[in-house]
Amino acid sequence: MGKVYTISCILPVCMARDSSVLDDESTASTDEEAIGGDSNNELLHRRSYMKLAGATTAAATLAGTASAAEDYDVLKARGQTIRVGRDETFENKLIDLTTGGSFMIYVEGANSVIRNIGFKGLYRGDGFMISINAGPGDILIENVYLGDGATKEGSDFVHGPGAVFMHKGSEADLTFRNCNVQGYPNNGFYCSNTPYGGSVRFENCFGKNNGVTTFRCGSENDEIVNCVAYNDNTDYGRGYGGYGETNGRPVWVWNGGTVTIRDSHFADGPYPYALVAGASGSSGSIDFQSGGIRGQIRRANGSTVSVSSDVSSDPDLSIPNGVPTSPKAAATGGESGDSSGESDTGRSDSEPAQLPNVLLVDGSPSAATRYEFSVDGELEHSNDEGASLDDEDTIDGSTVSGTVADWKDAFRFDGELTGLTVDGPGTVLVNGEQVDPAAYGQRLPHTLTVTGRGSPSSYEITVDGTIELVSDDQPTEDATTISGSTVQSSLSDGSQSFRFSGTLTDVTFTDGEADVTLDGEPIDPSDYGDHAMTPHAIVIDGNQADGPSTYSFEIDGTVVKTTYRGASIDDDDVIEDSAVRGAVENCLDAYWFDGDITDFRLCGDAAVEVQYNARDQ
C-alpha cells in the first residue's frame, strides 16, 4: 500500500547531493578478474513527501521512511546514491530499475540495517547495487531481492555490474539474511576483502547464475549457513550474467583464514567448479560441514578444503524458505520468514504439495510475445525449466497475463486450461507438450466500447496485441483507422466496439469526451498509457469550502487530469507542460503525477490532499 498525506505544513525544498566515495581496489586473481569502481555520483538522502496547507505559496518536502511490512515506497532509479550512516535503517523500498537509470545504496556507517528492499527490472547501469565501506560495528542486510539480474551493456568494466561489494578497509561485521541475488555478471556477494577487516556471514541466502562468484569471502570469521547457489544455462538470453555463463563459481574463498560452510547446497554450471579455494598466490581454507555439492572443487596455491561425510553429492537447489522471490515481496517483507534466529535447514517439514500442472511460455529472441490464459483451478508462479519469476506477469484470480522475449515464464496450476491467447512468436507448453491457442477460446478475448455523449470526440486506442472493429462493415476511412494494434476514430452519438487480445495500453482523447468500457466495466482513460506510470495523486476538494478556490502548482515530472475519486474534467483547468492552474467550487479536481511538487498556490479554503502511490491503494 502506498502512503497518503494530508497537506498541513510549509517547508522549503531541500535536495542534498554529493559525490559517492569511489572504490580504489584493483586486486586481481589468477583468472585476471578485477573489481570495478563504484561510479554513481548523485546523492539522495531520503524520499521526499509533500505537505501543504492554507492560502499559501510554497514547495514542501518532508523526510520519511516506511517501516511497517504492509507499507513501502517506490523509488525510480535516476542515477542516485542512497547513503546509510551509523545507526540508521533503510527499509521497505521498491527500487524501479525499469527506468534504465543507475542506483546504489552506499553503507558508510555501522550498527545500521538495510531491510525489505526489492530491485525491480533488469539493471542496465554500472557499478554495484549495494556498496559497503563502514567502520567497526554490525551491519544487517536482510530480505533483499536482486533477482532480476543485470546486463553488461551499460558498463565499461569487462565484467559489468555487480550486486554487493565490500570495500577493502571496511571494518564492519556483515550479516546477509534472506537475500536473493541472480544474474549479476560481476559477482553476487563480493566480500573477499574481509581479511583486511570485518567479517561476513551469509544466512538463508540464494544465488543463481552470477558471473565470477555468488558467495565470495575469505576471513576465518566468515560463515555460509543454509544457503544455495548454482549456475546453469538458463536466463542468459534475458541479459543475465553473460560472463557468468562460462565462468561462474557458486563459492570462492581466498586471501584469508578458514571459512565455515554448513547446511548449504551448491552446484556447478558450464564453468566446471562448484567451489574454488585460493587465487593470486593466496590460499583459502574451507571447512564444509554439512549440506550438498555437485561439481568439482578446485584447490589453488596450497589451499585446504575439508569436506565432511555429511555433505551429500545430491544438493537441494530449491530456494530456501523466507527468501523473497519478487521485488514486491521483499519491499513489503511479505516473504521474509522468521529472522529471529538460525534454523537447521531453513525449509519447512510440512511444505504443501506443488500444483500438478506446468504451463511454460517459451519466448523467442526475434520479437516479444504477449500471452494471456485462464484455468479453472488454483494458479501460481513457478521457476520450472529455469523460468523467471517476474512481477510483470500478473495473476488475477485464475487468469494470467504477461510478456516474454528471449526468456521463459512458467506457472503451476490444477484443473484445466480454459482459455489461451498468444500474440507473437513464442510457444506454450503444458506438461511438456506444445498446445495450440486456437483450441482454447476466442482469439480476441476482450471487448472495448466507446460511447459518444452527443458532441464530437476523437480518440486513439492502443493495445499490445491485435485489435479489430466489431462490425461486418469496413470502417469509413475518415472515421476509423485500424493499424495492427492501434485504433484512431471519432464519433458524436452511438458507440463503436472493438475486440482485442493482450492488454489495453493507451486511451487518448485528442478532442472531446466519451464513455469507455472494457469487458463491460467503465474505465478511466487516464489510467492507461504513459499516464499509468504516474503513481501519485493530488486532490483539490471544494465540496466543503465556503466559496470558490483557485489553485496552481508545478511538478518536476508528468501530470495529467483524472476522474479519480469522482473528480470532474473541466476545460477551465489548464495543464501547460508540468504547470497546472484551475478552480473548484462544490466539486473536486484530481491529477495523477510522478516526481515531486515544486510549487503550490491556493486561494480559498478547499481541502488539498497528496497521496503517494495512490494506484496501489
Secondary structure as UniProt FT lines:
FT   STRAND          3..6
FT   TURN            30..31
FT   STRAND          42..43
FT   STRAND          48..49
FT   STRAND          57..58
FT   STRAND          62..63
FT   TURN            69..70
FT   STRAND          73..76
FT   STRAND          80..84
FT   TURN            86..87
FT   STRAND          89..96
FT   HELIX           97..99
FT   STRAND          103..107
FT   STRAND          112..120
FT   STRAND          128..132
FT   STRAND          138..146
FT   TURN            147..148
FT   HELIX           152..154
FT   TURN            158..159
FT   STRAND          162..166
FT   TURN            168..169
FT   STRAND          173..182
FT   STRAND          189..190
FT   TURN            192..193
FT   HELIX           194..196
FT   STRAND          199..203
FT   STRAND          206..208
FT   STRAND          212..217
FT   TURN            220..221
FT   STRAND          223..225
FT   STRAND          228..230
FT   HELIX           236..238
FT   TURN            244..246
FT   STRAND          248..253
FT   STRAND          258..262
FT   STRAND          264..267
FT   STRAND          273..277
FT   TURN            280..281
FT   STRAND          285..288
FT   STRAND          291..294
FT   STRAND          296..299
FT   TURN            301..302
FT   STRAND          304..307
FT   TURN            309..310
FT   STRAND          311..312
FT   TURN            321..322
FT   HELIX           327..332
FT   TURN            333..335
FT   TURN            349..350
FT   STRAND          357..362
FT   TURN            365..366
FT   STRAND          369..375
FT   STRAND          379..382
FT   HELIX           384..386
FT   TURN            391..392
FT   STRAND          394..396
FT   TURN            397..398
FT   STRAND          399..404
FT   STRAND          408..413
FT   STRAND          417..423
FT   STRAND          427..430
FT   TURN            431..432
FT   STRAND          433..434
FT   HELIX           437..439
FT   STRAND          446..452
FT   STRAND          457..463
FT   STRAND          467..469
FT   TURN            477..479
FT   STRAND          480..483
FT   TURN            484..485
FT   STRAND          486..491
FT   STRAND          495..500
FT   STRAND          504..511
FT   STRAND          514..518
FT   TURN            519..520
FT   STRAND          521..522
FT   HELIX           525..527
FT   HELIX           529..533
FT   STRAND          536..541
FT   TURN            543..544
FT   STRAND          549..555
FT   STRAND          559..562
FT   HELIX           564..566
FT   TURN            571..572
FT   STRAND          574..576
FT   TURN            577..578
FT   STRAND          579..584
FT   STRAND          588..593
FT   STRAND          597..603
FT   STRAND          607..612
FT   HELIX           614..616
//
